[in-house]
Amino acid sequence: MSPRPVAPSNAFYAPTLLPAMEELLSRGIAGTELEACFRRTLLELRTPLVRVPLFLSRRFWDLAEQASGDATIGLLAGRRFASTLTNGLTYLFDVAPTLESACAYFCEYFPYFNGSLRAELRVEGDAVALALPEQGALLSGRQSREYTVVGICSLLRRKLLASGIGTDPLLGIDLPGSAPVDSQVYEQALRVPLRWGAGEIVLHLAPELFRRPLAPANAELEGILVTLLDQARSQTQSTLLDEAADYIARELPQGASFQSFCEARHLTERTAARRLLSHGWRYSELLDEQRRYRALDLLGESALSLAQITDQLGYGDLQSFSRAFGRWYGSSPGAWRESQPR
């Protein structure tokens, strides 16, 4: 297996959301709404090797919940994941000779596809777990986490069933956040004991199944898929949109000005603005979107004061941050924080 490269911190593989898009389209949500969210056509989003900034995942799931009116849309869309998502990683997971090797491949390549999360295989004594800690410039968000977990559960169960093994490979799942009022929906979707309030997602696996040989193993196809995935990672090229989103995520506390971005890229502001517009975005919009979602992350997941969060977002004063937050969410940052479950 090739060495793991530095994981991308601010982008994800757009086609991983195609099963969720199919769920929305099946509910009568117009494709034009999805295209407006990404500012790309559905044809472009179906193109292999397309990676987009993480904030677009958050925009998509906001749209999905609002347009569907379903607070559990991530769970329900995740049911389509294993059956409709076709990429080298899902194929490689299917042909790996054991659950151990399938999970090892998953840990290797999953960050390339997801961006927000990385995967860690943890084996301690007889205990085996697949953990999904956050790694991105933005947190993944509840709907995205639920979509991902349901998809992984489907992959794990499908692999065992393909070998004629009816035993569930999952013993339990730890999930972040407080337990929902209606936990039955989660129990029905995940079909395994759940523990809420965890610091990260952890899927606990049956150790007796972990190294058991599974069918259909295919060493030749396995090698081909590994080669294809390595080539995809190495050949994926960033665009100026990716570079701008990366720069903003990294330099946000310092303001991440357009002038400084252009100077770092040795571009005139006019040239950079024109190239970003060809991807559907102005630099000021990228900055605003990154601040918008980063603000929610910091308010909800940290103990930082409002003044400290203001600094982290690159605003000159709390009043500027409060005005922007009111424009985004119709509330002050402090009132929003107080309204969240503790």
Backbone torsions as a table, in degrees:
resi	resn	phi	psi	omega
1	MET	NA	137.4	-176.4
2	SER	-72.6	154.7	179.2
3	PRO	-61.4	145.7	180.0
4	ARG	-75.3	127.1	177.1
5	PRO	-77.2	172.9	175.3
6	VAL	-62.3	127.0	-175.6
7	ALA	-67.7	139.3	176.4
8	PRO	-64.6	139.7	-174.7
9	SER	-106.8	-9.6	-171.7
10	ASN	-144.0	25.0	-179.9
11	ALA	-150.4	156.2	176.2
12	PHE	-139.0	165.2	-177.4
13	TYR	-83.2	107.9	-171.3
14	ALA	-55.3	-40.4	-177.9
15	PRO	-62.5	-12.9	177.0
16	THR	-65.5	-17.2	178.3
17	LEU	-91.6	-0.4	-177.5
18	LEU	-60.0	-40.9	175.9
19	PRO	-59.3	-38.8	177.8
20	ALA	-67.0	-37.9	176.8
21	MET	-63.6	-39.5	177.9
22	GLU	-63.0	-36.9	176.8
23	GLU	-61.8	-44.7	-179.7
24	LEU	-67.0	-42.3	178.8
25	LEU	-62.2	-37.3	179.0
26	SER	-67.3	-20.9	177.8
27	ARG	-90.7	4.9	176.4
28	GLY	90.4	9.3	177.5
29	ILE	-78.5	130.1	-171.9
30	ALA	-67.6	140.3	176.2
31	GLY	-60.4	-29.4	179.0
32	THR	-63.6	-30.2	176.8
33	GLU	-67.0	-40.1	178.3
34	LEU	-67.0	-42.1	179.3
35	GLU	-64.4	-37.5	178.3
36	ALA	-66.6	-34.7	178.6
37	CYS	-61.6	-47.3	-177.0
38	PHE	-89.7	-17.6	-172.2
39	ARG	58.6	38.6	175.3
40	ARG	-143.5	155.2	176.5
41	THR	-76.4	159.0	176.8
42	LEU	-61.8	-33.5	177.3
43	LEU	-62.1	-43.5	177.9
44	GLU	-63.2	-39.3	-178.4
45	LEU	-69.4	-22.0	177.7
46	ARG	-87.0	-5.1	-177.4
47	THR	-74.8	131.6	177.9
48	PRO	-58.7	150.6	175.4
49	LEU	73.6	8.5	178.3
50	VAL	-79.4	118.6	176.2
51	ARG	-118.6	141.5	-177.0
52	VAL	-134.8	159.0	-178.4
53	PRO	-60.3	151.0	-175.8
54	LEU	-60.5	-32.3	-176.8
55	PHE	-61.5	-22.5	178.9
56	LEU	-71.1	-27.1	172.6
57	SER	-65.0	-44.1	179.4
58	ARG	-64.7	-41.0	176.7
59	ARG	-60.4	-43.2	-178.8
60	PHE	-61.5	-46.3	-176.5
61	TRP	-72.4	-29.2	171.4
62	ASP	-61.7	-46.6	178.4
63	LEU	-62.1	-44.5	-176.9
64	ALA	-59.1	-45.0	-178.8
65	GLU	-69.9	-41.5	-178.6
66	GLN	-68.4	-45.5	-175.3
67	ALA	-71.8	-34.2	-179.2
68	SER	-85.2	-23.6	-174.4
69	GLY	68.0	20.3	-174.3
70	ASP	-118.4	113.2	-178.6
71	ALA	-70.6	-11.7	179.3
72	THR	-112.1	26.3	-176.2
73	ILE	-60.6	-32.6	178.0
74	GLY	-62.4	-43.9	177.3
75	LEU	-61.6	-47.1	-174.6
76	LEU	-70.6	-38.8	177.8
77	ALA	-67.5	-30.1	-179.8
78	GLY	-63.3	-19.2	178.5
79	ARG	-65.5	-24.4	-179.9
80	ARG	-84.7	-9.8	-167.9
81	PHE	-58.1	-58.8	-174.5
82	ALA	-69.1	-29.0	-175.3
83	SER	-85.5	-25.7	-174.9
84	THR	-117.2	-16.4	178.2
85	LEU	-82.9	122.4	-179.6
86	THR	-121.5	104.5	171.4
87	ASN	-147.1	172.4	-175.3
88	GLY	-59.6	-31.1	-177.8
89	LEU	-69.5	-43.4	178.9
90	THR	-66.8	-37.4	175.9
91	TYR	-64.4	-43.3	-178.9
92	LEU	-64.5	-39.5	176.4
93	PHE	-58.7	-40.8	-177.8
94	ASP	-68.0	-35.8	-174.0
95	VAL	-95.0	-7.5	178.3
96	ALA	-59.1	142.2	-171.9
97	PRO	-73.7	-18.8	178.5
98	THR	-141.5	163.8	174.2
99	LEU	-64.1	-34.0	178.3
100	GLU	-61.4	-48.3	-178.8
101	SER	-70.1	-34.6	177.3
102	ALA	-61.9	-43.9	179.6
103	CYS	-68.8	-34.8	177.5
104	ALA	-64.0	-44.1	175.6
105	TYR	-62.2	-40.4	179.8
106	PHE	-59.6	-44.7	178.8
107	CYS	-63.2	-33.9	-178.8
108	GLU	-69.1	-45.1	-168.7
109	TYR	-107.1	-17.8	-176.8
110	PHE	-55.3	-42.9	-179.4
111	PRO	-59.1	-31.6	177.7
112	TYR	-61.7	-39.7	-177.1
113	PHE	-81.9	-36.7	-171.9
114	ASN	-91.6	-50.0	179.4
115	GLY	84.9	-50.9	-178.0
116	SER	-75.5	-33.5	-173.9
117	LEU	-121.3	150.4	166.9
118	ARG	-112.9	171.1	-179.4
119	ALA	-122.3	136.7	179.0
120	GLU	-131.1	128.8	175.7
121	LEU	-92.8	121.3	-176.4
122	ARG	-117.9	118.0	179.2
123	VAL	-121.2	113.5	-179.7
124	GLU	-130.2	105.6	-175.9
125	GLY	63.3	-123.1	179.0
126	ASP	-91.7	-1.6	-177.2
127	ALA	-92.1	134.7	179.2
128	VAL	-128.8	132.2	-179.1
129	ALA	-146.0	149.1	173.1
130	LEU	-111.5	111.1	-177.3
131	ALA	-101.9	148.9	-178.9
132	LEU	-127.7	75.4	177.8
133	PRO	-73.8	152.8	177.3
134	GLU	-68.3	143.5	178.8
135	GLN	-138.4	-7.1	-169.2
136	GLY	-88.5	171.2	175.8
137	ALA	-66.5	-24.1	172.8
138	LEU	-125.2	151.1	174.0
139	LEU	-67.3	156.0	-174.2
140	SER	-70.0	-33.3	-177.5
141	GLY	93.0	149.8	-173.2
142	ARG	-59.6	-49.7	-176.6
143	GLN	-62.1	-41.8	179.5
144	SER	-64.2	-41.3	178.4
145	ARG	-61.8	-44.7	-177.7
146	GLU	-66.3	-40.2	176.5
147	TYR	-59.6	-44.1	-178.9
148	THR	-66.3	-43.9	-177.8
149	VAL	-64.2	-44.9	178.8
150	VAL	-61.4	-40.5	178.9
151	GLY	-63.1	-42.4	179.2
152	ILE	-66.8	-40.7	177.2
153	CYS	-58.5	-40.2	179.3
154	SER	-64.4	-42.0	178.6
155	LEU	-62.3	-45.0	-178.8
156	LEU	-62.9	-46.4	-177.4
157	ARG	-69.5	-38.8	179.7
158	ARG	-62.6	-37.6	-178.9
159	LYS	-63.3	-42.6	179.4
160	LEU	-68.4	-41.9	-179.2
161	LEU	-64.9	-34.1	178.5
162	ALA	-63.6	-23.1	178.0
163	SER	-96.8	7.6	178.5
164	GLY	76.3	21.3	-179.7
165	ILE	-103.7	117.1	-177.1
166	GLY	-87.0	-6.3	-179.7
167	THR	-71.4	136.4	178.2
168	ASP	-74.0	125.5	179.6
169	PRO	-73.2	-11.2	-176.9
170	LEU	-98.2	130.3	176.8
171	LEU	-97.8	-29.5	-178.4
172	GLY	177.7	165.7	-179.7
173	ILE	-135.5	132.2	171.3
174	ASP	-94.7	134.3	-177.6
175	LEU	-128.9	142.1	175.6
176	PRO	-70.0	161.5	175.5
177	GLY	85.4	169.4	179.7
178	SER	-81.2	155.9	-179.7
179	ALA	-64.3	135.6	179.2
180	PRO	-70.5	160.7	179.2
181	VAL	-61.3	-44.1	178.4
182	ASP	-103.5	83.9	-177.7
183	SER	-78.5	-10.8	-177.6
184	GLN	-62.4	-34.6	179.0
185	VAL	-61.9	-39.8	-179.9
186	TYR	-70.2	-40.6	179.1
187	GLU	-63.9	-38.9	179.3
188	GLN	-69.6	-37.5	-177.1
189	ALA	-74.2	-39.8	-173.7
190	LEU	-97.3	-24.0	173.4
191	ARG	53.9	45.4	-178.5
192	VAL	-160.7	151.6	177.5
193	PRO	-58.5	137.4	-176.5
194	LEU	-116.7	142.8	173.5
195	ARG	-124.3	120.5	-176.7
196	TRP	-95.1	163.6	177.3
197	GLY	85.2	14.8	179.9
198	ALA	-77.5	159.8	178.2
199	GLY	-76.3	-19.9	-178.6
200	GLU	-158.1	168.4	176.7
201	ILE	-75.7	130.3	175.6
202	VAL	-137.8	123.4	176.0
203	LEU	-101.6	117.5	-179.0
204	HIS	-89.7	125.9	-172.8
205	LEU	-108.4	152.9	179.0
206	ALA	-71.7	115.2	-175.0
207	PRO	-64.3	-30.2	-177.5
208	GLU	-70.2	-16.1	178.9
209	LEU	-99.3	-8.1	-167.0
210	PHE	-64.0	-44.8	-177.4
211	ARG	-107.6	8.7	-179.2
212	ARG	-69.0	131.1	178.3
213	PRO	-60.8	137.9	-177.2
214	LEU	-127.8	152.1	174.6
215	ALA	-104.4	156.0	0.6
216	PRO	-96.3	102.4	176.6
217	ALA	-70.3	140.5	-178.8
218	ASN	-149.6	92.4	-173.8
219	ALA	-60.9	-38.7	-178.6
220	GLU	-65.6	-47.3	179.0
221	LEU	-65.8	-36.6	177.6
222	GLU	-57.9	-46.6	-179.8
223	GLY	-64.6	-39.1	178.9
224	ILE	-63.5	-42.9	-178.4
225	LEU	-67.0	-38.9	176.3
226	VAL	-60.5	-44.6	179.1
227	THR	-61.1	-43.9	-179.3
228	LEU	-64.3	-40.1	179.4
229	LEU	-68.0	-40.6	177.2
230	ASP	-63.3	-39.9	177.9
231	GLN	-65.5	-40.6	179.4
232	ALA	-61.1	-43.7	179.2
233	ARG	-63.5	-43.9	-175.2
234	SER	-74.4	-27.7	-175.1
235	GLN	-94.3	-9.1	178.5
236	THR	-70.7	119.7	-176.4
237	GLN	-107.0	140.0	179.7
238	SER	-80.2	150.9	175.5
239	THR	-103.4	174.2	176.8
240	LEU	-64.2	-29.7	175.2
241	LEU	-62.2	-46.2	177.6
242	ASP	-60.5	-45.1	-177.8
243	GLU	-64.1	-39.4	178.9
244	ALA	-66.1	-42.7	179.2
245	ALA	-65.0	-40.4	177.1
246	ASP	-62.3	-44.6	-178.2
247	TYR	-62.7	-45.2	-179.7
248	ILE	-62.6	-44.7	179.8
249	ALA	-60.4	-38.4	-177.2
250	ARG	-77.7	-39.9	-171.9
251	GLU	-102.2	10.0	-175.5
252	LEU	-54.1	-45.6	-180.0
253	PRO	-60.6	-25.1	179.2
254	GLN	-91.4	2.2	178.4
255	GLY	104.9	-28.3	177.1
256	ALA	49.0	52.4	-176.4
257	SER	-68.9	152.5	178.5
258	PHE	-63.4	-38.7	179.9
259	GLN	-60.9	-44.8	-179.1
260	SER	-67.7	-35.2	176.7
261	PHE	-62.8	-46.3	-179.1
262	CYS	-64.5	-40.4	178.2
263	GLU	-62.8	-40.9	179.5
264	ALA	-65.4	-28.4	-179.5
265	ARG	-97.1	0.8	-178.3
266	HIS	56.0	44.4	178.7
267	LEU	-120.4	148.6	170.3
268	THR	-74.3	154.7	179.9
269	GLU	-62.5	-35.6	179.6
270	ARG	-65.1	-44.0	179.9
271	THR	-65.0	-45.2	-179.5
272	ALA	-62.8	-42.4	-179.9
273	ALA	-62.5	-42.1	179.9
274	ARG	-64.5	-41.5	-178.9
275	ARG	-69.7	-36.9	176.7
276	LEU	-66.7	-38.8	178.2
277	LEU	-63.7	-28.6	176.9
278	SER	-65.9	-21.0	174.7
279	HIS	-95.9	1.8	175.5
280	GLY	94.7	8.4	-173.2
281	TRP	-134.0	146.9	166.0
282	ARG	-97.0	151.8	-179.0
283	TYR	-60.5	-39.7	-179.5
284	SER	-62.3	-32.9	177.1
285	GLU	-70.2	-40.3	176.9
286	LEU	-61.4	-43.7	179.2
287	LEU	-62.9	-42.4	-179.3
288	ASP	-65.2	-42.6	-179.6
289	GLU	-66.0	-41.8	178.7
290	GLN	-62.7	-43.9	178.5
291	ARG	-63.7	-40.3	-177.1
292	ARG	-57.7	-49.7	-176.6
293	TYR	-81.4	-32.6	176.4
294	ARG	-64.9	-34.6	177.2
295	ALA	-60.8	-44.4	177.9
296	LEU	-62.3	-41.6	179.2
297	ASP	-60.0	-47.6	-176.5
298	LEU	-69.6	-37.9	179.1
299	LEU	-69.5	-37.0	-175.0
300	GLY	-89.9	-27.7	-170.7
301	GLU	-114.4	0.5	-177.3
302	SER	-130.4	164.5	177.0
303	ALA	-101.2	16.2	-179.3
304	LEU	-65.1	147.2	175.3
305	SER	-72.9	165.4	178.3
306	LEU	-61.8	-35.2	177.9
307	ALA	-65.3	-41.2	179.0
308	GLN	-67.2	-39.2	177.9
309	ILE	-65.2	-38.7	176.0
310	THR	-56.2	-44.3	178.6
311	ASP	-65.3	-42.9	-178.8
312	GLN	-62.5	-29.4	-179.4
313	LEU	-88.8	-4.2	176.0
314	GLY	80.9	19.3	175.7
315	TYR	-87.6	150.0	-178.4
316	GLY	-76.3	-24.4	-179.2
317	ASP	-157.5	162.4	-177.1
318	LEU	-63.4	-33.7	-179.7
319	GLN	-61.5	-40.5	178.9
320	SER	-64.7	-42.2	177.4
321	PHE	-62.8	-44.4	-177.8
322	SER	-63.3	-39.5	177.8
323	ARG	-63.3	-45.0	-179.9
324	ALA	-64.3	-41.7	-178.8
325	PHE	-65.0	-39.3	176.7
326	GLY	-62.9	-37.2	177.0
327	ARG	-65.3	-39.0	-178.8
328	TRP	-73.2	-46.6	-166.9
329	TYR	-126.2	2.5	177.3
330	GLY	65.6	28.9	-178.1
331	SER	-152.2	163.5	171.9
332	SER	-83.1	155.6	178.9
333	PRO	-58.4	-41.1	-179.3
334	GLY	-65.7	-41.7	178.7
335	ALA	-66.1	-39.6	178.1
336	TRP	-61.3	-45.3	-179.8
337	ARG	-60.8	-43.4	-178.9
338	GLU	-65.7	-26.4	-177.1
339	SER	-80.2	-11.6	-175.3
340	GLN	-80.7	146.0	177.9
341	PRO	-60.4	143.2	-180.0
342	ARG	-108.1	NA	NA
